[in-house]
Amino acid sequence: MSKIRIEAFVSVPPCSGGVAVKRLLKEIETEFGDRVDVVFHTGPGDHEWDEYAIGNAPALVVGDLVKFVGLAPSKESLVGALREVGME
């Protein structure tokens, strides 16, 4: 199975939600290793913000689904989103 891409949209400087998202994604990378590919977009300004119509940070796109906008999800919610897009 190919890696599931998680795109994180965070502001600079990061807000408390962005800090929580970064911490959560480190934990997810540790747990799921080579099954996930985590990419960070800082902005706004990156064209990906416009591509996904992200207006609030933090936000997470899991696979090709915009799943969380304006909040840092719980680990359980993020794992659920990973399963939704095909992670076993």
BAMAR-295940 format. One record per residue: residue in one letter; x, y, z of N, C-alpha, C in turn. Coordinates in nm, 2 decimals, always signed. Each point is the difference from the previous one (the first is absolute). Layout:
<r><type>A</type><n_xx>X</n_xx><n_yy>Y</n_yy><n_zz>Z</n_zz><ca_xx>X</ca_xx><ca_yy>Y</ca_yy><ca_zz>Z</ca_zz><c_xx>X</c_xx><c_yy>Y</c_yy><c_zz>Z</c_zz></r>
...
REM end
This chain:
<r><type>M</type><n_xx>+0.08</n_xx><n_yy>-0.12</n_yy><n_zz>+0.00</n_zz><ca_xx>-0.08</ca_xx><ca_yy>+0.12</ca_yy><ca_zz>+0.00</ca_zz><c_xx>+0.09</c_xx><c_yy>+0.12</c_yy><c_zz>+0.00</c_zz></r>
<r><type>S</type><n_xx>-0.05</n_xx><n_yy>+0.11</n_yy><n_zz>-0.07</n_zz><ca_xx>+0.08</ca_xx><ca_yy>+0.12</ca_yy><ca_zz>-0.01</ca_zz><c_xx>-0.02</c_xx><c_yy>+0.08</c_yy><c_zz>+0.13</c_zz></r>
<r><type>K</type><n_xx>+0.09</n_xx><n_yy>+0.10</n_yy><n_zz>+0.02</n_zz><ca_xx>-0.02</ca_xx><ca_yy>+0.08</ca_yy><ca_zz>+0.12</ca_zz><c_xx>-0.12</c_xx><c_yy>+0.09</c_yy><c_zz>-0.01</c_zz></r>
<r><type>I</type><n_xx>-0.06</n_xx><n_yy>+0.03</n_yy><n_zz>+0.11</n_zz><ca_xx>-0.11</ca_xx><ca_yy>+0.09</ca_yy><ca_zz>+0.01</ca_zz><c_xx>+0.06</c_xx><c_yy>+0.14</c_yy><c_zz>+0.03</c_zz></r>
<r><type>R</type><n_xx>-0.03</n_xx><n_yy>+0.10</n_yy><n_zz>-0.08</n_zz><ca_xx>+0.05</ca_xx><ca_yy>+0.13</ca_yy><ca_zz>+0.01</ca_zz><c_xx>-0.09</c_xx><c_yy>+0.08</c_yy><c_zz>+0.10</c_zz></r>
<r><type>I</type><n_xx>+0.07</n_xx><n_yy>+0.06</n_yy><n_zz>+0.10</n_zz><ca_xx>-0.07</ca_xx><ca_yy>+0.09</ca_yy><ca_zz>+0.09</ca_zz><c_xx>+0.07</c_xx><c_yy>+0.14</c_yy><c_zz>-0.02</c_zz></r>
<r><type>E</type><n_xx>-0.09</n_xx><n_yy>+0.10</n_yy><n_zz>-0.05</n_zz><ca_xx>+0.05</ca_xx><ca_yy>+0.13</ca_yy><ca_zz>-0.02</ca_zz><c_xx>-0.05</c_xx><c_yy>+0.09</c_yy><c_zz>+0.12</c_zz></r>
<r><type>A</type><n_xx>+0.10</n_xx><n_yy>+0.06</n_yy><n_zz>+0.07</n_zz><ca_xx>-0.04</ca_xx><ca_yy>+0.09</ca_yy><ca_zz>+0.11</ca_zz><c_xx>+0.02</c_xx><c_yy>+0.14</c_yy><c_zz>-0.04</c_zz></r>
<r><type>F</type><n_xx>-0.10</n_xx><n_yy>+0.08</n_yy><n_zz>+0.03</n_zz><ca_xx>+0.01</ca_xx><ca_yy>+0.14</ca_yy><ca_zz>-0.03</ca_zz><c_xx>+0.01</c_xx><c_yy>+0.08</c_yy><c_zz>+0.13</c_zz></r>
<r><type>V</type><n_xx>+0.11</n_xx><n_yy>+0.07</n_yy><n_zz>+0.02</n_zz><ca_xx>+0.02</ca_xx><ca_yy>+0.07</ca_yy><ca_zz>+0.12</ca_zz><c_xx>+0.04</c_xx><c_yy>+0.14</c_yy><c_zz>-0.02</c_zz></r>
<r><type>S</type><n_xx>-0.02</n_xx><n_yy>+0.09</n_yy><n_zz>+0.09</n_zz><ca_xx>+0.03</ca_xx><ca_yy>+0.14</ca_yy><ca_zz>-0.01</ca_zz><c_xx>+0.15</c_xx><c_yy>+0.02</c_yy><c_zz>+0.05</c_zz></r>
<r><type>V</type><n_xx>+0.05</n_xx><n_yy>+0.11</n_yy><n_zz>-0.04</n_zz><ca_xx>+0.13</ca_xx><ca_yy>+0.04</ca_yy><ca_zz>+0.05</ca_zz><c_xx>-0.01</c_xx><c_yy>+0.14</c_yy><c_zz>+0.06</c_zz></r>
<r><type>P</type><n_xx>+0.03</n_xx><n_yy>+0.02</n_yy><n_zz>+0.12</n_zz><ca_xx>+0.04</ca_xx><ca_yy>-0.10</ca_yy><ca_zz>+0.10</ca_zz><c_xx>-0.12</c_xx><c_yy>-0.08</c_yy><c_zz>+0.03</c_zz></r>
<r><type>P</type><n_xx>+0.03</n_xx><n_yy>-0.13</n_yy><n_zz>+0.05</n_zz><ca_xx>-0.11</ca_xx><ca_yy>-0.09</ca_yy><ca_zz>+0.02</ca_zz><c_xx>-0.09</c_xx><c_yy>+0.04</c_yy><c_zz>+0.12</c_zz></r>
<r><type>C</type><n_xx>-0.13</n_xx><n_yy>-0.02</n_yy><n_zz>-0.01</n_zz><ca_xx>-0.09</ca_xx><ca_yy>+0.02</ca_yy><ca_zz>+0.11</ca_zz><c_xx>+0.00</c_xx><c_yy>-0.12</c_yy><c_zz>+0.09</c_zz></r>
<r><type>S</type><n_xx>-0.07</n_xx><n_yy>+0.00</n_yy><n_zz>+0.10</n_zz><ca_xx>+0.00</ca_xx><ca_yy>-0.12</ca_yy><ca_zz>+0.09</ca_zz><c_xx>-0.05</c_xx><c_yy>-0.12</c_yy><c_zz>-0.07</c_zz></r>
<r><type>G</type><n_xx>-0.10</n_xx><n_yy>+0.02</n_yy><n_zz>-0.09</n_zz><ca_xx>-0.05</ca_xx><ca_yy>-0.12</ca_yy><ca_zz>-0.07</ca_zz><c_xx>+0.11</c_xx><c_yy>-0.05</c_yy><c_zz>-0.10</c_zz></r>
<r><type>G</type><n_xx>+0.08</n_xx><n_yy>+0.08</n_yy><n_zz>-0.06</n_zz><ca_xx>+0.10</ca_xx><ca_yy>-0.04</ca_yy><ca_zz>-0.09</ca_zz><c_xx>+0.11</c_xx><c_yy>-0.08</c_yy><c_zz>+0.08</c_zz></r>
<r><type>V</type><n_xx>+0.03</n_xx><n_yy>+0.04</n_yy><n_zz>+0.12</n_zz><ca_xx>+0.10</ca_xx><ca_yy>-0.07</ca_yy><ca_zz>+0.08</ca_zz><c_xx>-0.06</c_xx><c_yy>-0.13</c_yy><c_zz>+0.04</c_zz></r>
<r><type>A</type><n_xx>-0.13</n_xx><n_yy>-0.01</n_yy><n_zz>+0.03</n_zz><ca_xx>-0.06</ca_xx><ca_yy>-0.13</ca_yy><ca_zz>+0.03</ca_zz><c_xx>+0.00</c_xx><c_yy>-0.09</c_yy><c_zz>-0.12</c_zz></r>
<r><type>V</type><n_xx>-0.03</n_xx><n_yy>+0.05</n_yy><n_zz>-0.12</n_zz><ca_xx>+0.00</ca_xx><ca_yy>-0.08</ca_yy><ca_zz>-0.12</ca_zz><c_xx>+0.14</c_xx><c_yy>-0.06</c_yy><c_zz>-0.02</c_zz></r>
<r><type>K</type><n_xx>+0.11</n_xx><n_yy>+0.09</n_yy><n_zz>+0.01</n_zz><ca_xx>+0.13</ca_xx><ca_yy>-0.05</ca_yy><ca_zz>-0.02</ca_zz><c_xx>+0.04</c_xx><c_yy>-0.11</c_yy><c_zz>+0.10</c_zz></r>
<r><type>R</type><n_xx>-0.04</n_xx><n_yy>+0.01</n_yy><n_zz>+0.12</n_zz><ca_xx>+0.02</ca_xx><ca_yy>-0.10</ca_yy><ca_zz>+0.11</ca_zz><c_xx>-0.07</c_xx><c_yy>-0.13</c_yy><c_zz>-0.04</c_zz></r>
<r><type>L</type><n_xx>-0.13</n_xx><n_yy>+0.01</n_yy><n_zz>-0.04</n_zz><ca_xx>-0.08</ca_xx><ca_yy>-0.11</ca_yy><ca_zz>-0.04</ca_zz><c_xx>+0.06</c_xx><c_yy>-0.08</c_yy><c_zz>-0.12</c_zz></r>
<r><type>L</type><n_xx>+0.05</n_xx><n_yy>+0.08</n_yy><n_zz>-0.10</n_zz><ca_xx>+0.05</ca_xx><ca_yy>-0.06</ca_yy><ca_zz>-0.12</ca_zz><c_xx>+0.14</c_xx><c_yy>-0.07</c_yy><c_zz>+0.03</c_zz></r>
<r><type>K</type><n_xx>+0.07</n_xx><n_yy>+0.05</n_yy><n_zz>+0.09</n_zz><ca_xx>+0.13</ca_xx><ca_yy>-0.08</ca_yy><ca_zz>+0.04</ca_zz><c_xx>-0.04</c_xx><c_yy>-0.13</c_yy><c_zz>+0.06</c_zz></r>
<r><type>E</type><n_xx>-0.11</n_xx><n_yy>+0.00</n_yy><n_zz>+0.09</n_zz><ca_xx>-0.04</ca_xx><ca_yy>-0.13</ca_yy><ca_zz>+0.06</ca_zz><c_xx>-0.05</c_xx><c_yy>-0.09</c_yy><c_zz>-0.11</c_zz></r>
<r><type>I</type><n_xx>-0.08</n_xx><n_yy>+0.05</n_yy><n_zz>-0.10</n_zz><ca_xx>-0.05</ca_xx><ca_yy>-0.08</ca_yy><ca_zz>-0.11</ca_zz><c_xx>+0.11</c_xx><c_yy>-0.06</c_yy><c_zz>-0.08</c_zz></r>
<r><type>E</type><n_xx>+0.11</n_xx><n_yy>+0.08</n_yy><n_zz>-0.03</n_zz><ca_xx>+0.11</ca_xx><ca_yy>-0.05</ca_yy><ca_zz>-0.08</ca_zz><c_xx>+0.07</c_xx><c_yy>-0.11</c_yy><c_zz>+0.08</c_zz></r>
<r><type>T</type><n_xx>+0.02</n_xx><n_yy>+0.02</n_yy><n_zz>+0.13</n_zz><ca_xx>+0.06</ca_xx><ca_yy>-0.11</ca_yy><ca_zz>+0.08</ca_zz><c_xx>-0.08</c_xx><c_yy>-0.12</c_yy><c_zz>+0.00</c_zz></r>
<r><type>E</type><n_xx>-0.13</n_xx><n_yy>+0.01</n_yy><n_zz>+0.01</n_zz><ca_xx>-0.08</ca_xx><ca_yy>-0.12</ca_yy><ca_zz>+0.01</ca_zz><c_xx>-0.02</c_xx><c_yy>-0.07</c_yy><c_zz>-0.14</c_zz></r>
<r><type>F</type><n_xx>-0.02</n_xx><n_yy>+0.08</n_yy><n_zz>-0.10</n_zz><ca_xx>-0.03</ca_xx><ca_yy>-0.06</ca_yy><ca_zz>-0.13</ca_zz><c_xx>+0.12</c_xx><c_yy>-0.01</c_yy><c_zz>-0.10</c_zz></r>
<r><type>G</type><n_xx>+0.11</n_xx><n_yy>+0.07</n_yy><n_zz>+0.04</n_zz><ca_xx>+0.12</ca_xx><ca_yy>-0.01</ca_yy><ca_zz>-0.08</ca_zz><c_xx>-0.01</c_xx><c_yy>+0.02</c_yy><c_zz>-0.15</c_zz></r>
<r><type>D</type><n_xx>+0.04</n_xx><n_yy>-0.10</n_yy><n_zz>-0.08</n_zz><ca_xx>+0.00</ca_xx><ca_yy>+0.02</ca_yy><ca_zz>-0.14</ca_zz><c_xx>-0.14</c_xx><c_yy>-0.02</c_yy><c_zz>-0.07</c_zz></r>
<r><type>R</type><n_xx>-0.10</n_xx><n_yy>+0.00</n_yy><n_zz>+0.08</n_zz><ca_xx>-0.14</ca_xx><ca_yy>-0.01</ca_yy><ca_zz>-0.06</ca_zz><c_xx>-0.06</c_xx><c_yy>+0.14</c_yy><c_zz>-0.02</c_zz></r>
<r><type>V</type><n_xx>+0.07</n_xx><n_yy>+0.10</n_yy><n_zz>+0.06</n_zz><ca_xx>-0.05</ca_xx><ca_yy>+0.14</ca_yy><ca_zz>-0.02</ca_zz><c_xx>+0.11</c_xx><c_yy>+0.09</c_yy><c_zz>-0.06</c_zz></r>
<r><type>D</type><n_xx>-0.04</n_xx><n_yy>+0.10</n_yy><n_zz>-0.07</n_zz><ca_xx>+0.09</ca_xx><ca_yy>+0.10</ca_yy><ca_zz>-0.05</ca_zz><c_xx>-0.05</c_xx><c_yy>+0.14</c_yy><c_zz>+0.04</c_zz></r>
<r><type>V</type><n_xx>+0.06</n_xx><n_yy>+0.06</n_yy><n_zz>+0.10</n_zz><ca_xx>-0.04</ca_xx><ca_yy>+0.13</ca_yy><ca_zz>+0.05</ca_zz><c_xx>+0.07</c_xx><c_yy>+0.12</c_yy><c_zz>-0.06</c_zz></r>
<r><type>V</type><n_xx>-0.08</n_xx><n_yy>+0.09</n_yy><n_zz>-0.05</n_zz><ca_xx>+0.05</ca_xx><ca_yy>+0.12</ca_yy><ca_zz>-0.07</ca_zz><c_xx>-0.06</c_xx><c_yy>+0.12</c_yy><c_zz>+0.07</c_zz></r>
<r><type>F</type><n_xx>+0.08</n_xx><n_yy>+0.10</n_yy><n_zz>+0.03</n_zz><ca_xx>-0.05</ca_xx><ca_yy>+0.12</ca_yy><ca_zz>+0.06</ca_zz><c_xx>+0.00</c_xx><c_yy>+0.12</c_yy><c_zz>-0.10</c_zz></r>
<r><type>H</type><n_xx>-0.11</n_xx><n_yy>+0.07</n_yy><n_zz>+0.00</n_zz><ca_xx>-0.01</ca_xx><ca_yy>+0.13</ca_yy><ca_zz>-0.08</ca_zz><c_xx>-0.02</c_xx><c_yy>+0.11</c_yy><c_zz>+0.10</c_zz></r>
<r><type>T</type><n_xx>+0.08</n_xx><n_yy>+0.10</n_yy><n_zz>-0.01</n_zz><ca_xx>-0.01</ca_xx><ca_yy>+0.12</ca_yy><ca_zz>+0.08</ca_zz><c_xx>-0.05</c_xx><c_yy>+0.11</c_yy><c_zz>-0.08</c_zz></r>
<r><type>G</type><n_xx>-0.07</n_xx><n_yy>+0.09</n_yy><n_zz>+0.06</n_zz><ca_xx>-0.06</ca_xx><ca_yy>+0.10</ca_yy><ca_zz>-0.08</ca_zz><c_xx>-0.10</c_xx><c_yy>+0.08</c_yy><c_zz>+0.08</c_zz></r>
<r><type>P</type><n_xx>-0.09</n_xx><n_yy>+0.06</n_yy><n_zz>-0.07</n_zz><ca_xx>-0.04</ca_xx><ca_yy>-0.03</ca_yy><ca_zz>-0.14</ca_zz><c_xx>+0.11</c_xx><c_yy>+0.06</c_yy><c_zz>-0.09</c_zz></r>
<r><type>G</type><n_xx>-0.02</n_xx><n_yy>-0.04</n_yy><n_zz>-0.13</n_zz><ca_xx>+0.10</ca_xx><ca_yy>+0.04</ca_yy><ca_zz>-0.10</ca_zz><c_xx>+0.04</c_xx><c_yy>-0.12</c_yy><c_zz>-0.08</c_zz></r>
<r><type>D</type><n_xx>+0.01</n_xx><n_yy>-0.12</n_yy><n_zz>+0.05</n_zz><ca_xx>+0.03</ca_xx><ca_yy>-0.12</ca_yy><ca_zz>-0.07</ca_zz><c_xx>-0.13</c_xx><c_yy>-0.02</c_yy><c_zz>-0.09</c_zz></r>
<r><type>H</type><n_xx>+0.03</n_xx><n_yy>-0.05</n_yy><n_zz>-0.13</n_zz><ca_xx>-0.12</ca_xx><ca_yy>-0.02</ca_yy><ca_zz>-0.09</ca_zz><c_xx>-0.09</c_xx><c_yy>-0.11</c_yy><c_zz>+0.05</c_zz></r>
<r><type>E</type><n_xx>+0.05</n_xx><n_yy>-0.09</n_yy><n_zz>+0.08</n_zz><ca_xx>-0.09</ca_xx><ca_yy>-0.10</ca_yy><ca_zz>+0.05</ca_zz><c_xx>-0.11</c_xx><c_yy>+0.05</c_yy><c_zz>+0.09</c_zz></r>
<r><type>W</type><n_xx>+0.02</n_xx><n_yy>+0.11</n_yy><n_zz>+0.07</n_zz><ca_xx>-0.10</ca_xx><ca_yy>+0.06</ca_yy><ca_zz>+0.08</ca_zz><c_xx>-0.12</c_xx><c_yy>+0.04</c_yy><c_zz>-0.09</c_zz></r>
<r><type>D</type><n_xx>+0.03</n_xx><n_yy>+0.05</n_yy><n_zz>-0.12</n_zz><ca_xx>-0.11</ca_xx><ca_yy>+0.04</ca_yy><ca_zz>-0.10</ca_zz><c_xx>-0.06</c_xx><c_yy>-0.13</c_yy><c_zz>-0.06</c_zz></r>
<r><type>E</type><n_xx>+0.09</n_xx><n_yy>-0.09</n_yy><n_zz>-0.03</n_zz><ca_xx>-0.04</ca_xx><ca_yy>-0.13</ca_yy><ca_zz>-0.07</ca_zz><c_xx>-0.11</c_xx><c_yy>-0.07</c_yy><c_zz>+0.08</c_zz></r>
<r><type>Y</type><n_xx>+0.02</n_xx><n_yy>+0.00</n_yy><n_zz>+0.13</n_zz><ca_xx>-0.10</ca_xx><ca_yy>-0.07</ca_yy><ca_zz>+0.09</ca_zz><c_xx>-0.10</c_xx><c_yy>+0.10</c_yy><c_zz>+0.06</c_zz></r>
<r><type>A</type><n_xx>+0.01</n_xx><n_yy>+0.13</n_yy><n_zz>-0.03</n_zz><ca_xx>-0.09</ca_xx><ca_yy>+0.10</ca_yy><ca_zz>+0.06</ca_zz><c_xx>+0.01</c_xx><c_yy>+0.00</c_yy><c_zz>+0.15</c_zz></r>
<r><type>I</type><n_xx>+0.12</n_xx><n_yy>-0.01</n_yy><n_zz>+0.05</n_zz><ca_xx>+0.02</ca_xx><ca_yy>+0.01</ca_yy><ca_zz>+0.15</ca_zz><c_xx>+0.00</c_xx><c_yy>+0.14</c_yy><c_zz>+0.04</c_zz></r>
<r><type>G</type><n_xx>-0.09</n_xx><n_yy>+0.04</n_yy><n_zz>+0.09</n_zz><ca_xx>+0.00</ca_xx><ca_yy>+0.14</ca_yy><ca_zz>+0.05</ca_zz><c_xx>+0.04</c_xx><c_yy>+0.02</c_yy><c_zz>+0.14</c_zz></r>
<r><type>N</type><n_xx>+0.01</n_xx><n_yy>-0.11</n_yy><n_zz>+0.08</n_zz><ca_xx>+0.04</ca_xx><ca_yy>+0.01</ca_yy><ca_zz>+0.14</ca_zz><c_xx>+0.10</c_xx><c_yy>-0.11</c_yy><c_zz>+0.03</c_zz></r>
<r><type>A</type><n_xx>+0.09</n_xx><n_yy>+0.04</n_yy><n_zz>+0.09</n_zz><ca_xx>+0.11</ca_xx><ca_yy>-0.09</ca_yy><ca_zz>+0.05</ca_zz><c_xx>-0.03</c_xx><c_yy>-0.04</c_yy><c_zz>+0.14</c_zz></r>
<r><type>P</type><n_xx>+0.03</n_xx><n_yy>-0.11</n_yy><n_zz>+0.05</n_zz><ca_xx>+0.06</ca_xx><ca_yy>-0.11</ca_yy><ca_zz>-0.08</ca_zz><c_xx>-0.10</c_xx><c_yy>-0.08</c_yy><c_zz>-0.08</c_zz></r>
<r><type>A</type><n_xx>+0.04</n_xx><n_yy>-0.07</n_yy><n_zz>-0.10</n_zz><ca_xx>-0.08</ca_xx><ca_yy>-0.08</ca_yy><ca_zz>-0.08</ca_zz><c_xx>+0.07</c_xx><c_yy>-0.13</c_yy><c_zz>-0.04</c_zz></r>
<r><type>L</type><n_xx>-0.07</n_xx><n_yy>-0.10</n_yy><n_zz>-0.03</n_zz><ca_xx>+0.06</ca_xx><ca_yy>-0.13</ca_yy><ca_zz>-0.04</ca_zz><c_xx>-0.07</c_xx><c_yy>-0.06</c_yy><c_zz>-0.12</c_zz></r>
<r><type>V</type><n_xx>+0.07</n_xx><n_yy>-0.03</n_yy><n_zz>-0.10</n_zz><ca_xx>-0.05</ca_xx><ca_yy>-0.08</ca_yy><ca_zz>-0.11</ca_zz><c_xx>+0.05</c_xx><c_yy>-0.14</c_yy><c_zz>+0.01</c_zz></r>
<r><type>V</type><n_xx>-0.08</n_xx><n_yy>-0.10</n_yy><n_zz>+0.00</n_zz><ca_xx>+0.04</ca_xx><ca_yy>-0.13</ca_yy><ca_zz>+0.01</ca_zz><c_xx>-0.04</c_xx><c_yy>-0.07</c_yy><c_zz>-0.13</c_zz></r>
<r><type>G</type><n_xx>+0.10</n_xx><n_yy>-0.06</n_yy><n_zz>-0.07</n_zz><ca_xx>-0.02</ca_xx><ca_yy>-0.05</ca_yy><ca_zz>-0.13</ca_zz><c_xx>-0.04</c_xx><c_yy>+0.12</c_yy><c_zz>-0.09</c_zz></r>
<r><type>D</type><n_xx>-0.11</n_xx><n_yy>-0.01</n_yy><n_zz>-0.05</n_zz><ca_xx>-0.05</ca_xx><ca_yy>+0.12</ca_yy><ca_zz>-0.08</ca_zz><c_xx>-0.12</c_xx><c_yy>+0.07</c_yy><c_zz>+0.06</c_zz></r>
<r><type>L</type><n_xx>-0.03</n_xx><n_yy>-0.03</n_yy><n_zz>+0.13</n_zz><ca_xx>-0.11</ca_xx><ca_yy>+0.05</ca_yy><ca_zz>+0.07</ca_zz><c_xx>+0.04</c_xx><c_yy>+0.11</c_yy><c_zz>+0.10</c_zz></r>
<r><type>V</type><n_xx>-0.07</n_xx><n_yy>+0.11</n_yy><n_zz>-0.01</n_zz><ca_xx>+0.02</ca_xx><ca_yy>+0.11</ca_yy><ca_zz>+0.10</ca_zz><c_xx>-0.08</c_xx><c_yy>-0.05</c_yy><c_zz>+0.12</c_zz></r>
<r><type>K</type><n_xx>+0.07</n_xx><n_yy>-0.03</n_yy><n_zz>+0.11</n_zz><ca_xx>-0.07</ca_xx><ca_yy>-0.06</ca_yy><ca_zz>+0.11</ca_zz><c_xx>-0.01</c_xx><c_yy>+0.09</c_yy><c_zz>+0.12</c_zz></r>
<r><type>F</type><n_xx>+0.09</n_xx><n_yy>+0.08</n_yy><n_zz>+0.03</n_zz><ca_xx>+0.00</ca_xx><ca_yy>+0.09</ca_yy><ca_zz>+0.12</ca_zz><c_xx>+0.04</c_xx><c_yy>+0.14</c_yy><c_zz>-0.04</c_zz></r>
<r><type>V</type><n_xx>-0.08</n_xx><n_yy>+0.10</n_yy><n_zz>+0.03</n_zz><ca_xx>+0.04</ca_xx><ca_yy>+0.14</ca_yy><ca_zz>-0.03</ca_zz><c_xx>-0.03</c_xx><c_yy>+0.08</c_yy><c_zz>+0.13</c_zz></r>
<r><type>G</type><n_xx>+0.10</n_xx><n_yy>+0.08</n_yy><n_zz>+0.04</n_zz><ca_xx>-0.02</ca_xx><ca_yy>+0.09</ca_yy><ca_zz>+0.11</ca_zz><c_xx>+0.01</c_xx><c_yy>-0.07</c_yy><c_zz>+0.14</c_zz></r>
<r><type>L</type><n_xx>+0.05</n_xx><n_yy>-0.12</n_yy><n_zz>+0.00</n_zz><ca_xx>+0.01</ca_xx><ca_yy>-0.07</ca_yy><ca_zz>+0.13</ca_zz><c_xx>+0.11</c_xx><c_yy>-0.11</c_yy><c_zz>-0.01</c_zz></r>
<r><type>A</type><n_xx>+0.05</n_xx><n_yy>-0.03</n_yy><n_zz>+0.12</n_zz><ca_xx>+0.09</ca_xx><ca_yy>-0.12</ca_yy><ca_zz>+0.01</ca_zz><c_xx>-0.08</c_xx><c_yy>-0.12</c_yy><c_zz>+0.04</c_zz></r>
<r><type>P</type><n_xx>-0.01</n_xx><n_yy>-0.10</n_yy><n_zz>-0.08</n_zz><ca_xx>-0.08</ca_xx><ca_yy>-0.12</ca_yy><ca_zz>+0.03</ca_zz><c_xx>+0.06</c_xx><c_yy>-0.08</c_yy><c_zz>+0.11</c_zz></r>
<r><type>S</type><n_xx>-0.08</n_xx><n_yy>-0.09</n_yy><n_zz>+0.06</n_zz><ca_xx>+0.06</ca_xx><ca_yy>-0.10</ca_yy><ca_zz>+0.09</ca_zz><c_xx>+0.07</c_xx><c_yy>-0.10</c_yy><c_zz>-0.08</c_zz></r>
<r><type>K</type><n_xx>+0.08</n_xx><n_yy>-0.08</n_yy><n_zz>+0.07</n_zz><ca_xx>+0.07</ca_xx><ca_yy>-0.11</ca_yy><ca_zz>-0.07</ca_zz><c_xx>-0.10</c_xx><c_yy>-0.10</c_yy><c_zz>-0.05</c_zz></r>
<r><type>E</type><n_xx>-0.11</n_xx><n_yy>-0.03</n_yy><n_zz>+0.07</n_zz><ca_xx>-0.10</ca_xx><ca_yy>-0.09</ca_yy><ca_zz>-0.04</ca_zz><c_xx>-0.07</c_xx><c_yy>+0.05</c_yy><c_zz>-0.13</c_zz></r>
<r><type>S</type><n_xx>-0.03</n_xx><n_yy>+0.13</n_yy><n_zz>-0.01</n_zz><ca_xx>-0.06</ca_xx><ca_yy>+0.05</ca_yy><ca_zz>-0.12</ca_zz><c_xx>+0.09</c_xx><c_yy>-0.01</c_yy><c_zz>-0.12</c_zz></r>
<r><type>L</type><n_xx>+0.13</n_xx><n_yy>+0.03</n_yy><n_zz>+0.02</n_zz><ca_xx>+0.10</ca_xx><ca_yy>-0.01</ca_yy><ca_zz>-0.11</ca_zz><c_xx>+0.01</c_xx><c_yy>-0.15</c_yy><c_zz>-0.04</c_zz></r>
<r><type>V</type><n_xx>+0.01</n_xx><n_yy>-0.09</n_yy><n_zz>+0.09</n_zz><ca_xx>+0.02</ca_xx><ca_yy>-0.14</ca_yy><ca_zz>-0.04</ca_zz><c_xx>-0.13</c_xx><c_yy>-0.05</c_yy><c_zz>-0.07</c_zz></r>
<r><type>G</type><n_xx>-0.11</n_xx><n_yy>+0.05</n_yy><n_zz>+0.04</n_zz><ca_xx>-0.13</ca_xx><ca_yy>-0.03</ca_yy><ca_zz>-0.07</ca_zz><c_xx>+0.00</c_xx><c_yy>+0.05</c_yy><c_zz>-0.14</c_zz></r>
<r><type>A</type><n_xx>+0.06</n_xx><n_yy>+0.12</n_yy><n_zz>-0.02</n_zz><ca_xx>+0.01</ca_xx><ca_yy>+0.06</ca_yy><ca_zz>-0.14</ca_zz><c_xx>+0.09</c_xx><c_yy>-0.09</c_yy><c_zz>-0.08</c_zz></r>
<r><type>L</type><n_xx>+0.11</n_xx><n_yy>-0.04</n_yy><n_zz>+0.06</n_zz><ca_xx>+0.10</ca_xx><ca_yy>-0.09</ca_yy><ca_zz>-0.07</ca_zz><c_xx>-0.07</c_xx><c_yy>-0.13</c_yy><c_zz>-0.05</c_zz></r>
<r><type>R</type><n_xx>-0.08</n_xx><n_yy>-0.06</n_yy><n_zz>+0.09</n_zz><ca_xx>-0.07</ca_xx><ca_yy>-0.12</ca_yy><ca_zz>-0.04</ca_zz><c_xx>-0.11</c_xx><c_yy>+0.03</c_yy><c_zz>-0.11</c_zz></r>
<r><type>E</type><n_xx>-0.06</n_xx><n_yy>+0.12</n_yy><n_zz>+0.01</n_zz><ca_xx>-0.10</ca_xx><ca_yy>+0.03</ca_yy><ca_zz>-0.10</ca_zz><c_xx>+0.06</c_xx><c_yy>+0.00</c_yy><c_zz>-0.14</c_zz></r>
<r><type>V</type><n_xx>+0.13</n_xx><n_yy>+0.04</n_yy><n_zz>-0.01</n_zz><ca_xx>+0.06</ca_xx><ca_yy>+0.01</ca_yy><ca_zz>-0.13</ca_zz><c_xx>+0.08</c_xx><c_yy>-0.13</c_yy><c_zz>-0.04</c_zz></r>
<r><type>G</type><n_xx>-0.01</n_xx><n_yy>-0.10</n_yy><n_zz>+0.09</n_zz><ca_xx>+0.06</ca_xx><ca_yy>-0.13</ca_yy><ca_zz>-0.04</ca_zz><c_xx>+0.10</c_xx><c_yy>-0.06</c_yy><c_zz>+0.08</c_zz></r>
<r><type>M</type><n_xx>+0.04</n_xx><n_yy>+0.07</n_yy><n_zz>+0.11</n_zz><ca_xx>+0.11</ca_xx><ca_yy>-0.06</ca_yy><ca_zz>+0.09</ca_zz><c_xx>-0.06</c_xx><c_yy>-0.12</c_yy><c_zz>+0.08</c_zz></r>
<r><type>E</type><n_xx>+0.08</n_xx><n_yy>-0.11</n_yy><n_zz>+0.00</n_zz><ca_xx>-0.05</ca_xx><ca_yy>-0.12</ca_yy><ca_zz>+0.08</ca_zz><c_xx>+0.06</c_xx><c_yy>+0.00</c_yy><c_zz>+0.13</c_zz></r>
REM end
